Amino acid sequence: MSTQQIAFMTPVVETDSTQRVWPTYDHDIGLTEAREMIGRWKRANPEKASAGAITRVGLERVLGQEGCVGVRAYYALNAAQSMTLVFVGVDEFGNDMDAGELAEKIFMCPPFCPMDSALDS
């Protein structure tokens, strides 16, 4: 791995010496690497869900809050004891905006799985 690739993968923290600032990072990943990562998860966890989807409406509600610069996803168990994710907005200092909008009720895969995704091989 080149130095340029390592620098690209490391979040950049924009900061002066007095305030902690949320990292800027574009989260870009290629299809090959994504497939390898997903495959490792599925091999290590064959009985667990392989994906979860959330609607744009839910994400936009969380991201649309004033001061929201990102989203954090918490692993959780719903009332039926099934794995889910809880999404919360994150402010510029990396703090959860837990007094604001939250989102959950993701569509788990299975059963809500795409028929022909290049990621699910």
BAGURO-845357 format. One record per residue: y, x, z of N, C-alpha, C in turn; residue in three letters. Coordinates in steps of 0.2 Angstrom, whole numbers. Each point is the difference from the previous one (the first is absolute). Layout:
@n_Y: Y, n_X: X, n_Z: Z, ca_Y: Y, ca_X: X, ca_Z: Z, c_Y: Y, c_X: X, c_Z: Z, code: ALA $
...
//
This chain:
@n_Y: -6, n_X: 4, n_Z: 0, ca_Y: 6, ca_X: -4, ca_Z: 0, c_Y: 6, c_X: 4, c_Z: 0, code: MET $
@n_Y: 5, n_X: -1, n_Z: -4, ca_Y: 6, ca_X: 4, ca_Z: -1, c_Y: 5, c_X: -1, c_Z: 6, code: SER $
@n_Y: 4, n_X: 4, n_Z: 1, ca_Y: 6, ca_X: -1, ca_Z: 5, c_Y: 4, c_X: -6, c_Z: -2, code: THR $
@n_Y: 1, n_X: -1, n_Z: -6, ca_Y: 4, ca_X: -6, ca_Z: -3, c_Y: -4, c_X: -6, c_Z: 2, code: GLN $
@n_Y: -6, n_X: -1, n_Z: -1, ca_Y: -4, ca_X: -6, ca_Z: 2, c_Y: 0, c_X: -1, c_Z: 8, code: GLN $
@n_Y: -1, n_X: 5, n_Z: 4, ca_Y: 0, ca_X: 0, ca_Z: 7, c_Y: 7, c_X: -3, c_Z: 2, code: ILE $
@n_Y: 6, n_X: 3, n_Z: -3, ca_Y: 6, ca_X: -3, ca_Z: 2, c_Y: 1, c_X: -7, c_Z: -2, code: ALA $
@n_Y: -3, n_X: -2, n_Z: -5, ca_Y: 1, ca_X: -7, ca_Z: -3, c_Y: -4, c_X: -4, c_Z: 5, code: PHE $
@n_Y: -5, n_X: 2, n_Z: 3, ca_Y: -4, ca_X: -5, ca_Z: 4, c_Y: 3, c_X: 0, c_Z: 7, code: MET $
@n_Y: 4, n_X: 4, n_Z: 2, ca_Y: 3, ca_X: 0, ca_Z: 7, c_Y: 6, c_X: -4, c_Z: 0, code: THR $
@n_Y: 0, n_X: -5, n_Z: 4, ca_Y: 6, ca_X: -4, ca_Z: 1, c_Y: 6, c_X: 4, c_Z: 2, code: PRO $
@n_Y: 6, n_X: -1, n_Z: -3, ca_Y: 6, ca_X: 3, ca_Z: 1, c_Y: 4, c_X: -4, c_Z: 5, code: VAL $
@n_Y: 2, n_X: 4, n_Z: 6, ca_Y: 4, ca_X: -4, ca_Z: 5, c_Y: 7, c_X: 3, c_Z: -1, code: VAL $
@n_Y: 4, n_X: -5, n_Z: -2, ca_Y: 7, ca_X: 1, ca_Z: 0, c_Y: 3, c_X: -1, c_Z: 7, code: GLU $
@n_Y: 3, n_X: 6, n_Z: 2, ca_Y: 2, ca_X: -1, ca_Z: 7, c_Y: 6, c_X: 5, c_Z: 2, code: THR $
@n_Y: 4, n_X: -2, n_Z: 4, ca_Y: 4, ca_X: 5, ca_Z: 3, c_Y: -3, c_X: 2, c_Z: 7, code: ASP $
@n_Y: 3, n_X: 4, n_Z: 4, ca_Y: -4, ca_X: 2, ca_Z: 6, c_Y: 1, c_X: -6, c_Z: 6, code: SER $
@n_Y: 3, n_X: -5, n_Z: -2, ca_Y: 1, ca_X: -5, ca_Z: 6, c_Y: -4, c_X: -7, c_Z: -1, code: THR $
@n_Y: -2, n_X: -1, n_Z: -6, ca_Y: -4, ca_X: -7, ca_Z: -1, c_Y: -6, c_X: 1, c_Z: -4, code: GLN $
@n_Y: -5, n_X: -3, n_Z: 2, ca_Y: -6, ca_X: 0, ca_Z: -4, c_Y: 0, c_X: -5, c_Z: -5, code: ARG $
@n_Y: -2, n_X: 2, n_Z: -6, ca_Y: 1, ca_X: -5, ca_Z: -6, c_Y: -7, c_X: -1, c_Z: -3, code: VAL $
@n_Y: -1, n_X: -6, n_Z: -3, ca_Y: -6, ca_X: -2, ca_Z: -3, c_Y: -1, c_X: 5, c_Z: -6, code: TRP $
@n_Y: -6, n_X: 2, n_Z: -1, ca_Y: -1, ca_X: 5, ca_Z: -6, c_Y: 1, c_X: -4, c_Z: -7, code: PRO $
@n_Y: 2, n_X: 3, n_Z: -5, ca_Y: 1, ca_X: -2, ca_Z: -7, c_Y: -6, c_X: 2, c_Z: -3, code: THR $
@n_Y: -4, n_X: -4, n_Z: -4, ca_Y: -6, ca_X: 2, ca_Z: -3, c_Y: -2, c_X: -5, c_Z: -5, code: TYR $
@n_Y: -2, n_X: 1, n_Z: -6, ca_Y: -2, ca_X: -5, ca_Z: -4, c_Y: -7, c_X: -2, c_Z: 0, code: ASP $
@n_Y: -4, n_X: 3, n_Z: 3, ca_Y: -7, ca_X: -3, ca_Z: 1, c_Y: -4, c_X: 0, c_Z: -6, code: HIS $
@n_Y: 2, n_X: 4, n_Z: -5, ca_Y: -4, ca_X: 0, ca_Z: -7, c_Y: -6, c_X: 3, c_Z: 1, code: ASP $
@n_Y: -5, n_X: -2, n_Z: -4, ca_Y: -7, ca_X: 2, ca_Z: 0, c_Y: -3, c_X: -1, c_Z: -6, code: ILE $
@n_Y: -4, n_X: 4, n_Z: -3, ca_Y: -4, ca_X: -1, ca_Z: -6, c_Y: -6, c_X: -4, c_Z: 1, code: GLY $
@n_Y: -2, n_X: -3, n_Z: -6, ca_Y: -6, ca_X: -4, ca_Z: 0, c_Y: -6, c_X: 4, c_Z: 2, code: LEU $
@n_Y: -1, n_X: 6, n_Z: -2, ca_Y: -6, ca_X: 4, ca_Z: 2, c_Y: 0, c_X: 1, c_Z: 8, code: THR $
@n_Y: 5, n_X: 2, n_Z: 2, ca_Y: 0, ca_X: 1, ca_Z: 8, c_Y: -1, c_X: -7, c_Z: 4, code: GLU $
@n_Y: 3, n_X: -5, n_Z: -3, ca_Y: 0, ca_X: -6, ca_Z: 4, c_Y: -8, c_X: -3, c_Z: -1, code: ALA $
@n_Y: -3, n_X: 1, n_Z: -5, ca_Y: -7, ca_X: -2, ca_Z: -1, c_Y: -4, c_X: 4, c_Z: 5, code: ARG $
@n_Y: 1, n_X: 7, n_Z: 0, ca_Y: -4, ca_X: 4, ca_Z: 5, c_Y: 1, c_X: -2, c_Z: 7, code: GLU $
@n_Y: 6, n_X: -2, n_Z: 2, ca_Y: 2, ca_X: -2, ca_Z: 7, c_Y: -4, c_X: -6, c_Z: 2, code: MET $
@n_Y: 1, n_X: -5, n_Z: -5, ca_Y: -3, ca_X: -7, ca_Z: 1, c_Y: -8, c_X: 1, c_Z: 0, code: ILE $
@n_Y: -3, n_X: 4, n_Z: -4, ca_Y: -7, ca_X: 1, ca_Z: 0, c_Y: -2, c_X: 3, c_Z: 7, code: GLY $
@n_Y: 4, n_X: 5, n_Z: 2, ca_Y: -2, ca_X: 3, ca_Z: 7, c_Y: 0, c_X: -5, c_Z: 5, code: ARG $
@n_Y: 5, n_X: -5, n_Z: 0, ca_Y: 0, ca_X: -5, ca_Z: 5, c_Y: -6, c_X: -5, c_Z: 0, code: TRP $
@n_Y: -2, n_X: -2, n_Z: -7, ca_Y: -5, ca_X: -4, ca_Z: -1, c_Y: -7, c_X: 3, c_Z: 2, code: LYS $
@n_Y: -1, n_X: 6, n_Z: -1, ca_Y: -6, ca_X: 3, ca_Z: 2, c_Y: -1, c_X: 1, c_Z: 7, code: ARG $
@n_Y: 6, n_X: 1, n_Z: 4, ca_Y: 0, ca_X: 1, ca_Z: 7, c_Y: -1, c_X: -6, c_Z: 4, code: ALA $
@n_Y: 2, n_X: -6, n_Z: -4, ca_Y: 1, ca_X: -6, ca_Z: 4, c_Y: -3, c_X: -6, c_Z: -5, code: ASN $
@n_Y: -6, n_X: 1, n_Z: -2, ca_Y: -3, ca_X: -5, ca_Z: -4, c_Y: 0, c_X: -7, c_Z: 2, code: PRO $
@n_Y: 1, n_X: -2, n_Z: 6, ca_Y: 0, ca_X: -7, ca_Z: 3, c_Y: 7, c_X: -2, c_Z: 1, code: GLU $
@n_Y: 5, n_X: 4, n_Z: -1, ca_Y: 7, ca_X: -2, ca_Z: 1, c_Y: 3, c_X: -2, c_Z: -6, code: LYS $
@n_Y: 6, n_X: -4, n_Z: 1, ca_Y: 4, ca_X: -2, ca_Z: -6, c_Y: 2, c_X: 6, c_Z: -4, code: ALA $
@n_Y: 1, n_X: 0, n_Z: -6, ca_Y: 2, ca_X: 6, ca_Z: -4, c_Y: 8, c_X: -1, c_Z: -2, code: SER $
@n_Y: 3, n_X: -6, n_Z: 1, ca_Y: 7, ca_X: -1, ca_Z: -2, c_Y: 2, c_X: -6, c_Z: 3, code: ALA $
@n_Y: 7, n_X: -1, n_Z: 0, ca_Y: 3, ca_X: -6, ca_Z: 2, c_Y: 7, c_X: 0, c_Z: -4, code: GLY $
@n_Y: 1, n_X: -6, n_Z: -2, ca_Y: 6, ca_X: -2, ca_Z: -4, c_Y: 5, c_X: -4, c_Z: 4, code: ALA $
@n_Y: 6, n_X: 1, n_Z: -1, ca_Y: 6, ca_X: -4, ca_Z: 3, c_Y: 4, c_X: -2, c_Z: -6, code: ILE $
@n_Y: 3, n_X: -6, n_Z: 1, ca_Y: 4, ca_X: -3, ca_Z: -6, c_Y: 7, c_X: 4, c_Z: 0, code: THR $
@n_Y: 3, n_X: 0, n_Z: -5, ca_Y: 7, ca_X: 2, ca_Z: -1, c_Y: 5, c_X: -3, c_Z: 5, code: ARG $
@n_Y: -1, n_X: -7, n_Z: 1, ca_Y: 4, ca_X: -4, ca_Z: 4, c_Y: 0, c_X: 3, c_Z: 7, code: VAL $
@n_Y: -6, n_X: 2, n_Z: 3, ca_Y: 0, ca_X: 3, ca_Z: 7, c_Y: 3, c_X: 7, c_Z: 0, code: GLY $
@n_Y: -1, n_X: 4, n_Z: -5, ca_Y: 3, ca_X: 7, ca_Z: 0, c_Y: 7, c_X: -1, c_Z: 0, code: LEU $
@n_Y: 3, n_X: -4, n_Z: -5, ca_Y: 7, ca_X: -1, ca_Z: -1, c_Y: 3, c_X: -2, c_Z: 6, code: GLU $
@n_Y: -3, n_X: -5, n_Z: 4, ca_Y: 3, ca_X: -3, ca_Z: 6, c_Y: 1, c_X: 6, c_Z: 5, code: ARG $
@n_Y: -5, n_X: 4, n_Z: 1, ca_Y: 0, ca_X: 6, ca_Z: 4, c_Y: 5, c_X: 5, c_Z: -2, code: VAL $
@n_Y: 0, n_X: 2, n_Z: -6, ca_Y: 4, ca_X: 5, ca_Z: -3, c_Y: 7, c_X: -2, c_Z: -1, code: LEU $
@n_Y: 2, n_X: -7, n_Z: -1, ca_Y: 6, ca_X: -2, ca_Z: -1, c_Y: 5, c_X: -1, c_Z: 6, code: GLY $
@n_Y: -3, n_X: 2, n_Z: 6, ca_Y: 4, ca_X: 0, ca_Z: 6, c_Y: 6, c_X: 6, c_Z: 0, code: GLN $
@n_Y: 5, n_X: -2, n_Z: 2, ca_Y: 6, ca_X: 5, ca_Z: 0, c_Y: -2, c_X: 6, c_Z: 4, code: GLU $
@n_Y: 0, n_X: 6, n_Z: -2, ca_Y: -1, ca_X: 6, ca_Z: 3, c_Y: -8, c_X: 3, c_Z: -1, code: GLY $
@n_Y: -3, n_X: -4, n_Z: -4, ca_Y: -8, ca_X: 1, ca_Z: -1, c_Y: 0, c_X: 5, c_Z: -6, code: CYS $
@n_Y: -3, n_X: 6, n_Z: 2, ca_Y: -1, ca_X: 5, ca_Z: -5, c_Y: -8, c_X: 1, c_Z: -2, code: VAL $
@n_Y: -4, n_X: -3, n_Z: 3, ca_Y: -7, ca_X: 1, ca_Z: -1, c_Y: -4, c_X: -5, c_Z: 4, code: GLY $
@n_Y: -7, n_X: 0, n_Z: -1, ca_Y: -4, ca_X: -4, ca_Z: 3, c_Y: -6, c_X: 4, c_Z: 4, code: VAL $
@n_Y: -2, n_X: -2, n_Z: 6, ca_Y: -5, ca_X: 3, ca_Z: 3, c_Y: -6, c_X: -5, c_Z: 1, code: ARG $
@n_Y: -6, n_X: 2, n_Z: -2, ca_Y: -6, ca_X: -5, ca_Z: 1, c_Y: -4, c_X: 2, c_Z: 6, code: ALA $
@n_Y: -1, n_X: -5, n_Z: 4, ca_Y: -5, ca_X: 1, ca_Z: 6, c_Y: -6, c_X: -3, c_Z: -1, code: TYR $
@n_Y: -6, n_X: 4, n_Z: 1, ca_Y: -6, ca_X: -3, ca_Z: 0, c_Y: -1, c_X: -4, c_Z: 5, code: TYR $
@n_Y: -3, n_X: -6, n_Z: -1, ca_Y: -1, ca_X: -5, ca_Z: 5, c_Y: -6, c_X: -4, c_Z: -1, code: ALA $
@n_Y: -2, n_X: -4, n_Z: 5, ca_Y: -5, ca_X: -5, ca_Z: 0, c_Y: 3, c_X: -7, c_Z: 0, code: LEU $
@n_Y: -2, n_X: -5, n_Z: -4, ca_Y: 3, ca_X: -6, ca_Z: 0, c_Y: -4, c_X: -4, c_Z: 5, code: ASN $
@n_Y: 1, n_X: -7, n_Z: 1, ca_Y: -3, ca_X: -4, ca_Z: 5, c_Y: -8, c_X: 0, c_Z: -1, code: ALA $
@n_Y: -2, n_X: 0, n_Z: -7, ca_Y: -7, ca_X: 0, ca_Z: -2, c_Y: -3, c_X: 7, c_Z: 1, code: ALA $
@n_Y: 3, n_X: 5, n_Z: 3, ca_Y: -2, ca_X: 6, ca_Z: 1, c_Y: -1, c_X: 4, c_Z: -7, code: GLN $
@n_Y: 3, n_X: -2, n_Z: -5, ca_Y: 0, ca_X: 4, ca_Z: -7, c_Y: 6, c_X: 4, c_Z: 0, code: SER $
@n_Y: -1, n_X: 6, n_Z: -3, ca_Y: 5, ca_X: 5, ca_Z: -1, c_Y: 6, c_X: -3, c_Z: -4, code: MET $
@n_Y: 6, n_X: 2, n_Z: 2, ca_Y: 6, ca_X: -2, ca_Z: -4, c_Y: 5, c_X: 5, c_Z: 1, code: THR $
@n_Y: 6, n_X: -1, n_Z: -3, ca_Y: 5, ca_X: 5, ca_Z: 0, c_Y: 6, c_X: -5, c_Z: 2, code: LEU $
@n_Y: 4, n_X: 3, n_Z: 5, ca_Y: 7, ca_X: -3, ca_Z: 2, c_Y: 5, c_X: 4, c_Z: -3, code: VAL $
@n_Y: 5, n_X: -2, n_Z: -3, ca_Y: 5, ca_X: 3, ca_Z: -3, c_Y: 7, c_X: -1, c_Z: 3, code: PHE $
@n_Y: 3, n_X: 6, n_Z: 2, ca_Y: 7, ca_X: -1, ca_Z: 3, c_Y: 5, c_X: 5, c_Z: -3, code: VAL $
@n_Y: 6, n_X: -2, n_Z: -1, ca_Y: 5, ca_X: 4, ca_Z: -3, c_Y: 1, c_X: 6, c_Z: 5, code: GLY $
@n_Y: 3, n_X: 5, n_Z: -4, ca_Y: 2, ca_X: 6, ca_Z: 4, c_Y: 7, c_X: 2, c_Z: -2, code: VAL $
@n_Y: 4, n_X: 2, n_Z: 5, ca_Y: 7, ca_X: 2, ca_Z: -1, c_Y: 0, c_X: 7, c_Z: -2, code: ASP $
@n_Y: 7, n_X: 2, n_Z: -1, ca_Y: 1, ca_X: 7, ca_Z: -2, c_Y: -2, c_X: 5, c_Z: 5, code: GLU $
@n_Y: -1, n_X: -2, n_Z: 6, ca_Y: -2, ca_X: 5, ca_Z: 5, c_Y: -8, c_X: 0, c_Z: 1, code: PHE $
@n_Y: -4, n_X: -4, n_Z: -4, ca_Y: -7, ca_X: 0, ca_Z: 1, c_Y: -2, c_X: -5, c_Z: 5, code: GLY $
@n_Y: 5, n_X: -4, n_Z: 3, ca_Y: -2, ca_X: -5, ca_Z: 5, c_Y: -3, c_X: -7, c_Z: -3, code: ASN $
@n_Y: -5, n_X: -3, n_Z: 3, ca_Y: -2, ca_X: -6, ca_Z: -2, c_Y: 5, c_X: -5, c_Z: 1, code: ASP $
@n_Y: 1, n_X: -5, n_Z: -5, ca_Y: 5, ca_X: -5, ca_Z: 1, c_Y: -4, c_X: -6, c_Z: 2, code: MET $
@n_Y: -3, n_X: 1, n_Z: 6, ca_Y: -4, ca_X: -5, ca_Z: 3, c_Y: 3, c_X: -7, c_Z: 3, code: ASP $
@n_Y: 6, n_X: 0, n_Z: 0, ca_Y: 4, ca_X: -6, ca_Z: 2, c_Y: 1, c_X: -4, c_Z: -7, code: ALA $
@n_Y: -1, n_X: 3, n_Z: -5, ca_Y: 1, ca_X: -3, ca_Z: -7, c_Y: -6, c_X: -4, c_Z: -3, code: GLY $
@n_Y: 0, n_X: 1, n_Z: -6, ca_Y: -5, ca_X: -3, ca_Z: -4, c_Y: -7, c_X: 4, c_Z: 0, code: GLU $
@n_Y: -5, n_X: -4, n_Z: 1, ca_Y: -7, ca_X: 3, ca_Z: 0, c_Y: -4, c_X: -3, c_Z: -6, code: LEU $
@n_Y: -5, n_X: 3, n_Z: -2, ca_Y: -5, ca_X: -3, ca_Z: -5, c_Y: -7, c_X: 1, c_Z: 1, code: ALA $
@n_Y: -4, n_X: -4, n_Z: -2, ca_Y: -8, ca_X: 1, ca_Z: 1, c_Y: -3, c_X: -5, c_Z: -4, code: GLU $
@n_Y: -6, n_X: -2, n_Z: 1, ca_Y: -4, ca_X: -5, ca_Z: -4, c_Y: -1, c_X: 3, c_Z: -7, code: LYS $
@n_Y: -3, n_X: 6, n_Z: 0, ca_Y: -1, ca_X: 3, ca_Z: -6, c_Y: -7, c_X: -2, c_Z: -3, code: ILE $
@n_Y: 0, n_X: 0, n_Z: -6, ca_Y: -6, ca_X: -2, ca_Z: -4, c_Y: -5, c_X: 6, c_Z: 0, code: PHE $
@n_Y: -6, n_X: -1, n_Z: 3, ca_Y: -4, ca_X: 6, ca_Z: 1, c_Y: -5, c_X: 0, c_Z: -6, code: MET $
@n_Y: -2, n_X: 6, n_Z: -2, ca_Y: -5, ca_X: 2, ca_Z: -5, c_Y: -6, c_X: 3, c_Z: 3, code: CYS $
@n_Y: -6, n_X: -3, n_Z: 0, ca_Y: -1, ca_X: -7, ca_Z: -3, c_Y: 3, c_X: -5, c_Z: 5, code: PRO $
@n_Y: 0, n_X: -6, n_Z: -2, ca_Y: -2, ca_X: -3, ca_Z: -7, c_Y: 6, c_X: 0, c_Z: -5, code: PRO $
@n_Y: 6, n_X: 1, n_Z: 2, ca_Y: 6, ca_X: 0, ca_Z: -5, c_Y: 0, c_X: 7, c_Z: -4, code: PHE $
@n_Y: -5, n_X: 1, n_Z: -4, ca_Y: 0, ca_X: 7, ca_Z: -4, c_Y: 1, c_X: -1, c_Z: -7, code: CYS $
@n_Y: 4, n_X: 5, n_Z: -3, ca_Y: 1, ca_X: 0, ca_Z: -7, c_Y: -7, c_X: 1, c_Z: -4, code: PRO $
@n_Y: 0, n_X: -3, n_Z: -6, ca_Y: -7, ca_X: 1, ca_Z: -4, c_Y: 0, c_X: 6, c_Z: -3, code: MET $
@n_Y: 6, n_X: 3, n_Z: -2, ca_Y: 0, ca_X: 6, ca_Z: -5, c_Y: 4, c_X: 6, c_Z: 2, code: ASP $
@n_Y: 2, n_X: 1, n_Z: 7, ca_Y: 4, ca_X: 5, ca_Z: 2, c_Y: -3, c_X: 7, c_Z: -1, code: SER $
@n_Y: 4, n_X: 4, n_Z: -3, ca_Y: -2, ca_X: 7, ca_Z: -1, c_Y: 0, c_X: 4, c_Z: 7, code: ALA $
@n_Y: 3, n_X: -3, n_Z: 5, ca_Y: -1, ca_X: 3, ca_Z: 7, c_Y: -6, c_X: -2, c_Z: 4, code: LEU $
@n_Y: -3, n_X: -5, n_Z: -2, ca_Y: -6, ca_X: -3, ca_Z: 3, c_Y: -6, c_X: 2, c_Z: -4, code: ASP $
@n_Y: -2, n_X: 6, n_Z: 0, ca_Y: -6, ca_X: 2, ca_Z: -4, c_Y: -6, c_X: 2, c_Z: 4, code: SER $
//
